[in-house]
Amino acid sequence: MEIIKSRLLPWLGTCFSSPPFESSLDTCSSVLQESLEKDRLLRELSSVRNFEVEQLEKELNATRLQLSLVQQDLTEAKLSLEDTKSKSATTLLAAEDEIVQLKTDLKASRAKSDCTLENLDEYENQLQTLKDEIAILRAEKSLLQSRLARNRSSPPRLARSRSPSPPSARNFSPSRGRLTYALRHARLVERFNDIYSQERLDAQTLLRSYTDDLEMVQRIIYTAVVESFYAAKKAFRQFKMRVRKTLTLSYSGPEPLEDMVMDYIIRQEDLYDVQSSVSEVIRALNISPKISLPGVDFIIISSLIRELCRIAFSMQTLDPPLDVSFGTDGELFSEYKYRRSYDSDFTAPLVAYHVWPALMEEDSVIVKGEAVTKRGALWSRSRNRSQSRSRSVSPLPRSTAYSRNLTTRSRSPSPLRNGSSRK
């Protein structure tokens, strides 16, 4: 009210003092209305401000309440964290104790498993020993049966010995006893069978990738076997001569020199230069008149040749040594030495070609070979082979070809000649 008076009184005085009273009165009334309007606006603004202040105070109180709740939750979280820490420490101690116990149990289990493994190894060694003894007994049985059959079928003859010493001194020497010989014999025969069933098929598959002529592939493999035994026997003779020459200069023991030479060769078979024999066999295959595979180097079957050379060299250390049979195309089929191939003519009496040689011990067959018998296939195959060779191989003089053919045929002596030379 005081504000209104202070604003209206000056205007009223001015109005009453003015000469035109009516116009001044209108002006005063308008001013009065404006003042009233402004006063109303001020009151509204004041009420709005008071309302906003009250709202802010309410929000502030709510915020303070939330802050107190958050502080309370924080206090509870701290308490829970402390409780968790204490429980974790207790659990960690218990876990460490459990880990220590588990480590102790693990050590005990390992010790027990090691003991079990040792027992298992011992059992395996005993089992292997029994298997070796069984193999020895089987080998002895087969040897006795073959020798008994040979003695029944052939007339008696003088026994052959590698050295002037009697056979008994050789067989029962401390370094190479009867059991060791029988075991080596059985293992070599088994390895020969493995080569036939595994390495031969691998080489045959490899060669079939270069040609579809199965007969030529089988001829190549058969020639590789014969040439491998020839090269290994040649290397064995040379190696034996070097060892004998070396031991002759210094040996003065009670055992015969020949026995010591064989003992040394058996122990030092790793000194055999098998790669030289492999190269010799590959050269022989490349110049052989019986086989032809243009554009292909026979080094692709070097793994088969290497295994054959190794086993052939080892077979020469036996007494008597083992060798492969000598066979020629067109010979009379022998049920004693060979079995017929699946694609043979089982009524044909002659051998068309050989697939695998027989393994011989003097005149006795240890493992049968495999041959193909066909009627009329031998001569037609010879004509086709000579025509293909004339197209793929350079011509040779007749005397050279004839002498090379004789050399190839004389490398592996027939069992008859082999037996007669040993008498």
Steps between C-alpha positions, in 0.01 A plus 500: 500500500787729574644428163169596336481827695853592411427447136148651480534817708741672262272424211190624688665821591595560146147426384327741742747775434458479125255734334332247281358297783307247298790388286721470804242290673504251215873484507503437872252219473705330230812531709312359794391200297853435383622513853236258613591266215866514587420434862297197400786372285742547785278304732473217244875493449549496875259210541670308215838565655380379837358185336826430322694549821272255675550249217876541519488448876296182449748373238787587729341307782441203270861516382620512857285198577645312200850597605439363846370177347805475274728559795316230689538260203869587476546423865324167456714424190816573695386267773414232244839547331681459828298189572578364150870572548507312824310208349730502191807491719357202684408330172846572355667339797274199465571487124875513560471214744294309245758573227778371722298187567427456129870536416581236757235271354633570148853403600370183656296423187802563277715275711233232482462544122879483454505178696213369288683601180813324617299188567333539160839539327622192680191308388549625143863392507397160627232481230751600231741240632229237478413614147866480401526154648186396312644643177824316566319175560291548185810578298674195640196292419488626141874446462480150636202418279669639188825318575310180577314529170825572318672203663212274401485625140872537423792256538742559784791730429787657681413797714646834397672733740611856461829430678728203566367478855225245574136616481439432868759753600329747271147444615568501871751785518428747781463796264244345264287239664229284358217716636647820356535341158144366502362837609690688229389244242134538600515880498665516159242265350222707655654820362522342153127424518428856613687641201291280271171611656578870552801653322439295184142625472612859563758476222246335271251783561772757431602337172136460392475881504746503207370205299189283476701189411467288816723227359787743440458644850519153656801412286677817619437417865612138458819611325561753777477222761744274316745783433478619862596156631782480248638843600466425872679164467779667307534773765494235774786308342709815466423609855584154633833499316596837650406388852690171463806685372489740795448233767767271358770747595410523870266215603636221719196387702373146567203522261546441127574809294199440278269513802650829614459644151131409494450629853651834402283526188184422698580766758608759241229462236449877512836540323349347187495764223145435390485809278776363281302179450184701423684692229634174357151350488357808327775484239424131444129578456574773248699262276293185555367361168194347670336825611427831331334812638601796279522841663501363857800479732493192722620710793130547578500150657826555688326452838398144402849428366662633819291273724570200277876566507501530878308179560704314237824611667371386840392164356859432393605494868288189562642150477395386248414836337164576345467590133230550238427239236616525141220506245469542125204571276360186345628263768282218630279618784600354838237462768786456746644848439214716380132565529300619201388861475128574507494587127682181394377219281498222759526233230808650330819303577753775419585823679427813296685727745581523870340740748707421811789257553499217751717527810738205515728343759735292288251271318211548744223753442442723802242732339323428172523749215230608256485439125256554213418207271325561167457303180652667194570825683876451524589519130258782416633699792860446378413632154323807640783570743766475228304741278453756780867469598608567143303826508611623846855367548801559278616184318793305643741262329392139511807391694448774763133416547574131520778542757282737706216250496735227617630727776148575617406133504813397687461744786263285704601134469232239498443300817652196333825677412498672837464172680766330290749779563456461873580134506 
